[in-house]
Amino acid sequence: METIANTQQAQAWNGPEGAYWAGRHDRFDALNSGFDDALFSAAAIDERDHVLDIGCGTGQTTRRAARQAKSGKAVGIDISAPMLERARAVTAQEGVPNAVFEEGDAQVHLFPSAGYDVVISRGGVMFFADHVAAFTNIGRALRSGGRMALICPHMPDPEGESAQVFAPVNALVREPSPAARGMMSLSDPARVLDVLTAAGFADVTTTRVEGTVHWGRDAGDAADFFFAMSPVRFNLEGVPDQVLAQAREQVTGALRQYESADGVRLRGAVWLVTATRP
């Protein structure tokens, strides 16, 4: 069995969190795909490239990478068996033969040396126990001159749409859920630069990218999805029913102003990080 360095994350994503995400992969893909165009533009995947997708989850970005690298391949790696099971099933249904998946911890996984032209990740690189060790290992998998493009969380804007809408629940937050611990570990561009430089990368850039996050068909659907998410449920355990009902009513009401024919979308921002392997 392969060594796992990030045991807490492995437990979280191979438990209820991973199963919940896998069972609702379409909702989470809709939630997270608003920044995909920026990610793939930066990655500049060629049709012959070999692409490594770190923290691939249920494989949406791996499949897109594979379609662009039609004469190459895309390999998605994730620590969550339930999510990879869904990734393989959806990939087979969609007929993307050059997208394959591996279960493992990218911090210590034995990647082929210089086996990839491009590394991508849509929010899957924040949770490492040792970021320098992880990116050093990932860097070994990139050929000389290979490039990396990552999406990392931006610190929430207290005046932003999401902060305003979800304020009633944010006030009840105790601590990050087990799966969410480390979420903001790469939200500071200076830290990103320090980590990637120490790991041997060059030409590091960090660019703020704005986009929209799709929460649901309408306010009620969006609120149901939000309150059912594992990190939210974790933080609302033990909250009195009356307080919980009031928070739900307030969030639903706040979401109504964002309803449109295209569903409920809230503007947000992420960091787009790029780097190269010397």
C-alpha positions in Angstrom: 0.0 0.0 0.0 1.3 3.5 -0.9 2.5 5.7 1.9 0.1 8.5 2.9 1.6 11.6 4.5 -1.7 13.5 4.8 -3.5 11.0 7.0 -6.2 13.4 8.3 -7.1 14.4 4.8 -7.2 10.8 3.7 -9.6 9.9 6.5 -11.8 12.9 5.7 -12.0 12.4 2.0 -12.4 8.6 2.2 -15.3 9.0 4.6 -18.6 10.8 4.5 -17.1 14.0 2.9 -15.7 12.1 -0.1 -18.9 10.1 -0.5 -21.1 13.1 -0.3 -19.1 15.0 -2.9 -18.9 12.0 -5.3 -22.7 11.6 -5.1 -23.2 15.3 -6.0 -20.3 15.8 -8.4 -22.4 17.7 -10.9 -23.4 20.3 -8.2 -19.8 20.7 -7.1 -18.5 20.9 -10.6 -21.0 23.7 -11.3 -19.9 25.4 -8.1 -16.2 25.3 -9.0 -16.0 25.6 -12.8 -16.4 29.3 -13.0 -12.7 29.8 -13.1 -11.8 26.9 -15.4 -11.3 29.0 -18.5 -8.6 31.1 -16.7 -6.9 27.9 -15.5 -6.8 26.3 -18.9 -5.8 29.4 -20.7 -2.8 29.6 -18.3 -2.0 25.9 -18.7 -1.8 26.2 -22.5 -2.2 22.5 -23.0 -0.9 21.2 -26.3 -2.5 18.3 -28.1 0.5 16.1 -27.5 1.1 17.0 -23.8 1.1 14.7 -20.9 -0.9 16.5 -18.1 -1.0 15.8 -14.3 -4.1 17.0 -12.4 -3.4 17.3 -8.7 -6.4 16.7 -6.4 -8.6 15.9 -9.4 -11.7 14.9 -7.4 -14.4 13.5 -9.7 -12.3 14.3 -12.8 -14.0 17.2 -14.6 -10.7 19.1 -15.1 -8.8 15.9 -16.0 -11.3 15.2 -18.7 -11.1 18.7 -20.1 -7.3 18.4 -20.1 -7.4 15.0 -21.8 -9.7 16.4 -24.6 -7.2 19.2 -25.2 -4.2 16.7 -25.1 -6.0 14.5 -27.6 -2.7 12.9 -28.8 -1.3 12.8 -25.2 -3.0 12.0 -22.0 -4.2 13.4 -18.6 -3.6 11.7 -15.3 -5.7 12.7 -12.3 -4.5 11.9 -8.8 -6.6 12.2 -5.7 -6.6 10.8 -2.1 -10.3 10.0 -2.2 -11.4 6.6 -3.4 -15.1 7.5 -3.6 -14.4 10.5 -5.8 -12.1 8.5 -8.1 -14.7 5.8 -8.5 -17.1 8.4 -9.7 -14.4 10.0 -11.9 -13.7 6.7 -13.7 -17.4 6.1 -14.2 -18.2 9.5 -15.6 -15.1 9.4 -17.8 -16.2 6.0 -19.2 -19.7 7.4 -19.9 -18.3 10.5 -21.6 -15.8 8.4 -23.7 -12.5 10.0 -22.8 -10.0 7.2 -23.1 -6.9 9.2 -22.5 -8.0 10.4 -19.1 -6.9 8.0 -16.3 -6.9 8.2 -12.5 -4.6 7.2 -9.7 -5.3 7.1 -6.0 -2.5 8.5 -3.9 -1.1 11.4 -1.9 0.6 13.8 -4.2 3.0 14.8 -1.5 4.7 11.4 -1.5 3.3 9.6 -4.6 6.0 8.0 -6.9 5.4 9.9 -10.1 7.5 9.1 -13.2 10.5 11.4 -13.2 10.0 14.2 -15.8 6.9 12.4 -17.0 4.6 15.4 -17.5 4.6 18.5 -19.6 2.0 20.3 -17.6 0.6 20.2 -14.0 -2.8 21.7 -13.2 -4.9 21.8 -10.1 -8.3 23.4 -9.4 -8.2 23.9 -5.7 -6.5 20.7 -4.8 -3.1 21.8 -3.5 -3.9 23.6 -0.3 -4.3 20.7 2.0 -0.7 19.3 2.1 0.9 18.8 5.5 4.2 20.0 4.1 3.8 22.2 1.0 7.4 22.5 0.1 7.8 18.7 0.2 4.7 18.2 -1.8 5.6 20.7 -4.5 9.2 19.4 -4.6 7.7 15.9 -5.3 5.3 17.3 -7.9 8.2 19.3 -9.5 10.1 16.1 -10.1 7.3 14.8 -12.2 7.6 17.8 -14.5 10.0 17.8 -17.4 12.6 20.6 -17.7 10.7 23.7 -18.9 7.4 22.2 -17.9 4.7 24.5 -16.6 2.2 24.5 -13.8 -1.1 26.3 -13.4 -3.1 26.3 -10.1 -6.3 27.8 -8.7 -6.0 28.7 -5.0 -8.5 30.4 -2.8 -8.5 34.1 -2.3 -9.2 35.5 1.2 -12.9 36.3 1.4 -13.8 39.9 0.9 -15.9 40.9 3.9 -17.9 43.2 1.6 -18.2 40.5 -1.1 -21.4 38.9 -2.2 -20.7 35.5 -0.6 -19.7 37.1 2.7 -22.9 39.1 2.8 -25.2 36.3 1.8 -23.7 33.7 4.1 -23.1 36.0 7.1 -25.8 34.5 9.3 -23.9 31.1 9.1 -20.4 32.5 9.2 -21.3 34.0 12.6 -21.9 30.4 13.8 -18.7 28.9 12.5 -16.6 27.1 15.1 -13.6 25.9 13.1 -13.0 24.4 9.7 -14.3 20.9 9.2 -11.7 18.1 9.0 -11.8 18.1 5.2 -11.6 21.9 5.0 -8.5 22.4 7.3 -5.8 24.0 5.3 -8.1 25.6 2.8 -6.6 29.0 3.1 -3.0 27.9 3.4 -2.0 29.3 0.0 -4.2 32.4 0.0 -1.2 34.7 0.5 0.8 35.4 -2.7 4.0 35.9 -0.7 3.6 32.5 0.9 2.9 30.9 -2.5 6.1 32.5 -3.9 8.1 31.3 -0.9 6.8 27.7 -1.1 7.2 27.3 -4.9 10.7 28.9 -4.9 11.8 26.6 -2.1 10.4 23.7 -4.1 12.5 24.6 -7.1 10.0 26.4 -9.3 10.7 29.6 -11.2 8.8 32.3 -12.9 6.1 32.2 -10.2 3.1 34.5 -10.8 0.0 35.0 -8.8 -2.9 36.8 -10.4 -6.3 37.6 -8.9 -9.1 36.3 -11.2 -12.8 37.2 -10.7 -15.6 34.9 -11.7 -19.0 33.6 -10.7 -20.0 30.7 -8.5 -23.1 28.8 -9.4 -25.1 27.8 -6.3 -28.3 26.5 -7.6 -31.5 26.9 -9.7 -33.1 29.4 -7.4 -32.7 30.7 -3.9 -34.3 27.7 -2.2 -32.3 25.2 -4.1 -29.0 27.2 -3.5 -29.8 27.4 0.2 -30.6 23.7 0.4 -27.2 22.9 -1.3 -25.3 25.2 1.0 -26.8 23.9 4.2 -26.3 20.3 3.2 -22.5 20.8 2.6 -20.4 18.8 5.0 -18.4 21.8 6.4 -21.6 23.7 7.0 -23.2 20.7 8.7 -20.1 20.2 10.8 -20.3 23.8 12.1 -24.0 23.7 12.8 -24.0 20.6 14.9 -25.6 21.4 18.2 -27.0 24.8 17.1 -30.6 25.2 18.4 -33.3 24.5 15.8 -34.7 28.0 16.1 -31.3 29.6 15.5 -30.7 27.3 12.5 -34.1 28.0 11.0 -33.6 31.7 11.3 -30.2 31.5 9.7 -31.6 29.5 6.8 -34.4 32.0 6.3 -31.9 34.9 6.2 -29.6 33.1 3.8 -32.5 32.2 1.5 -33.8 35.7 1.5 -30.4 37.1 0.7 -30.0 34.7 -2.2 -33.2 35.8 -3.9 -31.6 39.0 -5.2 -29.2 36.9 -7.2 -31.8 34.7 -8.9 -31.8 34.8 -12.7 -32.7 32.7 -15.7 -29.2 31.2 -15.4 -29.6 30.3 -11.7 -28.1 31.8 -8.6 -24.6 33.1 -9.2 -22.4 35.0 -6.7 -19.3 36.8 -7.8 -16.0 35.7 -6.2 -12.3 35.7 -6.7 -9.4 33.2 -6.7 -5.7 33.3 -7.2 -4.4 31.9 -10.5 -0.8 30.7 -9.8 1.6 29.8 -12.6 5.2 28.6 -12.4 7.7 26.7 -14.5 10.2 23.9 -13.9 13.7 25.2 -14.7 
